[in-house]
Amino acid sequence: MNIDSETSKFIGAERLDHSKLLAGILGAVIMSFAFYKSVILPEYINLNFISPNFINFSLLGLGILFHGNFYRF
């Protein structure tokens, strides 16, 4: 039995879980906002923006981008 034929029949919201486009867009938006918050927003560059929340937010964006879709994440 071919694995590709089994995984190509997604119904309803399951298609969103397997969408590479949606995961790529969301991961890119998260990483763009993290870059904006750390580099563009401050008046002068320092490391005060690094906090546990910023690290978790950045790792969430990287995890979504590197996994490729929400199903594998």
VMD Tcl script that builds the backbone (N, CA, C; Angstrom):
set m [mol new atoms 219]
animate dup $m
set s [atomselect $m all]
$s set {name element resname resid chain x y z} {
  {N N MET 1 A 0.847 -1.171 0.000}
  {CA C MET 1 A 0.000 0.000 0.000}
  {C C MET 1 A 0.896 1.238 0.000}
  {N N ASN 2 A 0.558 2.213 -0.784}
  {CA C ASN 2 A 1.342 3.424 -0.928}
  {C C ASN 2 A 0.969 4.425 0.165}
  {N N ILE 3 A 1.954 4.936 0.850}
  {CA C ILE 3 A 1.700 5.885 1.932}
  {C C ILE 3 A 1.161 7.198 1.386}
  {N N ASP 4 A 1.647 7.637 0.229}
  {CA C ASP 4 A 1.196 8.896 -0.348}
  {C C ASP 4 A -0.291 8.878 -0.668}
  {N N SER 5 A -0.812 7.743 -1.088}
  {CA C SER 5 A -2.238 7.678 -1.411}
  {C C SER 5 A -3.093 7.764 -0.155}
  {N N GLU 6 A -2.575 7.313 0.984}
  {CA C GLU 6 A -3.322 7.390 2.231}
  {C C GLU 6 A -3.337 8.808 2.777}
  {N N THR 7 A -2.233 9.537 2.657}
  {CA C THR 7 A -2.141 10.857 3.260}
  {C C THR 7 A -2.683 11.963 2.371}
  {N N SER 8 A -3.078 11.661 1.154}
  {CA C SER 8 A -3.563 12.711 0.265}
  {C C SER 8 A -5.055 12.978 0.421}
  {N N LYS 9 A -5.749 12.237 1.247}
  {CA C LYS 9 A -7.194 12.393 1.418}
  {C C LYS 9 A -7.509 13.061 2.754}
  {N N PHE 10 A -7.213 14.354 2.867}
  {CA C PHE 10 A -7.511 15.086 4.089}
  {C C PHE 10 A -8.850 15.787 3.934}
  {N N ILE 11 A -9.635 15.771 5.004}
  {CA C ILE 11 A -10.982 16.324 4.958}
  {C C ILE 11 A -11.107 17.430 5.999}
  {N N GLY 12 A -11.729 18.528 5.630}
  {CA C GLY 12 A -12.056 19.595 6.563}
  {C C GLY 12 A -10.840 20.298 7.124}
  {N N ALA 13 A -10.872 20.506 8.443}
  {CA C ALA 13 A -9.810 21.248 9.109}
  {C C ALA 13 A -8.491 20.481 9.133}
  {N N GLU 14 A -8.529 19.197 8.845}
  {CA C GLU 14 A -7.299 18.408 8.788}
  {C C GLU 14 A -6.382 18.916 7.676}
  {N N ARG 15 A -6.969 19.506 6.639}
  {CA C ARG 15 A -6.154 20.078 5.564}
  {C C ARG 15 A -5.312 21.238 6.075}
  {N N LEU 16 A -5.825 22.001 7.061}
  {CA C LEU 16 A -5.056 23.107 7.632}
  {C C LEU 16 A -3.848 22.592 8.408}
  {N N ASP 17 A -4.001 21.461 9.092}
  {CA C ASP 17 A -2.889 20.882 9.842}
  {C C ASP 17 A -1.750 20.457 8.931}
  {N N HIS 18 A -2.048 20.054 7.730}
  {CA C HIS 18 A -1.036 19.559 6.797}
  {C C HIS 18 A -0.597 20.616 5.782}
  {N N SER 19 A -1.069 21.847 5.919}
  {CA C SER 19 A -0.759 22.908 4.968}
  {C C SER 19 A 0.631 23.490 5.231}
  {N N LYS 20 A 1.510 23.369 4.253}
  {CA C LYS 20 A 2.846 23.955 4.368}
  {C C LYS 20 A 2.784 25.466 4.213}
  {N N LEU 21 A 1.864 25.943 3.398}
  {CA C LEU 21 A 1.737 27.376 3.162}
  {C C LEU 21 A 1.302 28.108 4.427}
  {N N LEU 22 A 0.291 27.606 5.107}
  {CA C LEU 22 A -0.200 28.241 6.328}
  {C C LEU 22 A 0.870 28.245 7.415}
  {N N ALA 23 A 1.570 27.142 7.585}
  {CA C ALA 23 A 2.629 27.070 8.589}
  {C C ALA 23 A 3.780 28.004 8.227}
  {N N GLY 24 A 4.118 28.082 6.962}
  {CA C GLY 24 A 5.190 28.975 6.532}
  {C C GLY 24 A 4.846 30.433 6.756}
  {N N ILE 25 A 3.603 30.794 6.456}
  {CA C ILE 25 A 3.175 32.180 6.660}
  {C C ILE 25 A 3.171 32.530 8.140}
  {N N LEU 26 A 2.607 31.667 8.973}
  {CA C LEU 26 A 2.553 31.948 10.405}
  {C C LEU 26 A 3.953 31.990 11.014}
  {N N GLY 27 A 4.821 31.062 10.639}
  {CA C GLY 27 A 6.193 31.077 11.137}
  {C C GLY 27 A 6.941 32.325 10.707}
  {N N ALA 28 A 6.732 32.759 9.464}
  {CA C ALA 28 A 7.394 33.968 8.969}
  {C C ALA 28 A 6.872 35.216 9.674}
  {N N VAL 29 A 5.576 35.261 9.953}
  {CA C VAL 29 A 5.009 36.405 10.672}
  {C C VAL 29 A 5.571 36.471 12.087}
  {N N ILE 30 A 5.660 35.339 12.759}
  {CA C ILE 30 A 6.203 35.312 14.120}
  {C C ILE 30 A 7.659 35.753 14.124}
  {N N MET 31 A 8.453 35.233 13.196}
  {CA C MET 31 A 9.867 35.601 13.155}
  {C C MET 31 A 10.057 37.061 12.732}
  {N N SER 32 A 9.212 37.560 11.850}
  {CA C SER 32 A 9.290 38.968 11.447}
  {C C SER 32 A 8.970 39.883 12.619}
  {N N PHE 33 A 7.956 39.524 13.404}
  {CA C PHE 33 A 7.617 40.334 14.567}
  {C C PHE 33 A 8.724 40.284 15.614}
  {N N ALA 34 A 9.328 39.123 15.810}
  {CA C ALA 34 A 10.434 39.015 16.764}
  {C C ALA 34 A 11.617 39.869 16.307}
  {N N PHE 35 A 11.922 39.863 15.012}
  {CA C PHE 35 A 12.997 40.702 14.472}
  {C C PHE 35 A 12.661 42.175 14.647}
  {N N TYR 36 A 11.419 42.552 14.358}
  {CA C TYR 36 A 10.980 43.938 14.523}
  {C C TYR 36 A 11.111 44.371 15.975}
  {N N LYS 37 A 10.671 43.527 16.884}
  {CA C LYS 37 A 10.695 43.859 18.309}
  {C C LYS 37 A 12.123 43.981 18.839}
  {N N SER 38 A 13.047 43.211 18.282}
  {CA C SER 38 A 14.408 43.206 18.817}
  {C C SER 38 A 15.342 44.184 18.118}
  {N N VAL 39 A 15.157 44.443 16.834}
  {CA C VAL 39 A 16.127 45.250 16.090}
  {C C VAL 39 A 15.566 46.610 15.681}
  {N N ILE 40 A 14.366 46.654 15.175}
  {CA C ILE 40 A 13.839 47.890 14.599}
  {C C ILE 40 A 13.182 48.782 15.650}
  {N N LEU 41 A 12.451 48.225 16.585}
  {CA C LEU 41 A 11.680 48.998 17.552}
  {C C LEU 41 A 12.531 49.777 18.562}
  {N N PRO 42 A 13.583 49.225 19.155}
  {CA C PRO 42 A 14.322 49.972 20.185}
  {C C PRO 42 A 15.039 51.191 19.606}
  {N N GLU 43 A 15.162 52.238 20.452}
  {CA C GLU 43 A 15.872 53.440 20.026}
  {C C GLU 43 A 17.369 53.180 19.922}
  {N N TYR 44 A 17.897 52.365 20.803}
  {CA C TYR 44 A 19.299 51.969 20.730}
  {C C TYR 44 A 19.370 50.467 20.983}
  {N N ILE 45 A 20.311 49.828 20.348}
  {CA C ILE 45 A 20.390 48.368 20.407}
  {C C ILE 45 A 21.054 47.930 21.712}
  {N N ASN 46 A 20.335 47.154 22.490}
  {CA C ASN 46 A 20.874 46.516 23.688}
  {C C ASN 46 A 20.205 45.154 23.831}
  {N N LEU 47 A 20.556 44.436 24.845}
  {CA C LEU 47 A 20.032 43.080 25.017}
  {C C LEU 47 A 18.882 43.006 26.022}
  {N N ASN 48 A 18.251 44.140 26.319}
  {CA C ASN 48 A 17.139 44.141 27.273}
  {C C ASN 48 A 15.885 43.473 26.728}
  {N N PHE 49 A 15.798 43.287 25.426}
  {CA C PHE 49 A 14.609 42.658 24.848}
  {C C PHE 49 A 14.584 41.153 25.092}
  {N N ILE 50 A 15.727 40.564 25.449}
  {CA C ILE 50 A 15.775 39.116 25.661}
  {C C ILE 50 A 15.143 38.780 27.012}
  {N N SER 51 A 14.068 38.043 26.960}
  {CA C SER 51 A 13.367 37.582 28.156}
  {C C SER 51 A 12.883 36.162 27.868}
  {N N PRO 52 A 12.431 35.447 28.877}
  {CA C PRO 52 A 11.901 34.107 28.609}
  {C C PRO 52 A 10.738 34.114 27.609}
  {N N ASN 53 A 9.904 35.144 27.659}
  {CA C ASN 53 A 8.788 35.225 26.707}
  {C C ASN 53 A 9.287 35.414 25.284}
  {N N PHE 54 A 10.302 36.259 25.094}
  {CA C PHE 54 A 10.856 36.481 23.759}
  {C C PHE 54 A 11.521 35.213 23.230}
  {N N ILE 55 A 12.232 34.508 24.078}
  {CA C ILE 55 A 12.894 33.268 23.660}
  {C C ILE 55 A 11.856 32.219 23.267}
  {N N ASN 56 A 10.814 32.052 24.082}
  {CA C ASN 56 A 9.753 31.089 23.757}
  {C C ASN 56 A 9.035 31.460 22.465}
  {N N PHE 57 A 8.768 32.747 22.271}
  {CA C PHE 57 A 8.093 33.210 21.061}
  {C C PHE 57 A 8.948 32.943 19.828}
  {N N SER 58 A 10.243 33.232 19.929}
  {CA C SER 58 A 11.152 32.997 18.800}
  {C C SER 58 A 11.285 31.506 18.496}
  {N N LEU 59 A 11.386 30.686 19.525}
  {CA C LEU 59 A 11.500 29.245 19.311}
  {C C LEU 59 A 10.214 28.655 18.737}
  {N N LEU 60 A 9.068 29.215 19.096}
  {CA C LEU 60 A 7.807 28.780 18.494}
  {C C LEU 60 A 7.818 29.051 16.992}
  {N N GLY 61 A 8.236 30.250 16.604}
  {CA C GLY 61 A 8.305 30.581 15.182}
  {C C GLY 61 A 9.288 29.710 14.433}
  {N N LEU 62 A 10.465 29.491 15.012}
  {CA C LEU 62 A 11.458 28.632 14.363}
  {C C LEU 62 A 10.975 27.189 14.268}
  {N N GLY 63 A 10.316 26.707 15.317}
  {CA C GLY 63 A 9.803 25.334 15.307}
  {C C GLY 63 A 8.767 25.122 14.224}
  {N N ILE 64 A 7.873 26.085 14.073}
  {CA C ILE 64 A 6.853 25.973 13.022}
  {C C ILE 64 A 7.499 26.005 11.649}
  {N N LEU 65 A 8.471 26.907 11.454}
  {CA C LEU 65 A 9.139 26.994 10.151}
  {C C LEU 65 A 9.912 25.725 9.824}
  {N N PHE 66 A 10.654 25.201 10.780}
  {CA C PHE 66 A 11.508 24.049 10.503}
  {C C PHE 66 A 10.729 22.741 10.378}
  {N N HIS 67 A 9.587 22.623 11.057}
  {CA C HIS 67 A 8.795 21.399 10.930}
  {C C HIS 67 A 8.010 21.358 9.627}
  {N N GLY 68 A 7.664 22.499 9.082}
  {CA C GLY 68 A 7.019 22.527 7.776}
  {C C GLY 68 A 5.506 22.552 7.797}
  {N N ASN 69 A 4.879 21.918 8.761}
  {CA C ASN 69 A 3.424 22.008 8.915}
  {C C ASN 69 A 3.075 21.722 10.372}
  {N N PHE 70 A 1.828 22.002 10.728}
  {CA C PHE 70 A 1.415 21.861 12.124}
  {C C PHE 70 A 1.274 20.403 12.543}
  {N N TYR 71 A 1.009 19.532 11.606}
  {CA C TYR 71 A 0.850 18.113 11.921}
  {C C TYR 71 A 2.161 17.524 12.431}
  {N N ARG 72 A 3.260 17.882 11.810}
  {CA C ARG 72 A 4.564 17.378 12.239}
  {C C ARG 72 A 5.083 18.106 13.471}
  {N N PHE 73 A 4.561 19.287 13.753}
  {CA C PHE 73 A 5.001 20.061 14.908}
  {C C PHE 73 A 4.382 19.481 16.159}
}
mol reanalyze $m
mol bondsrecalc $m
mol representation Tube
mol addrep $m
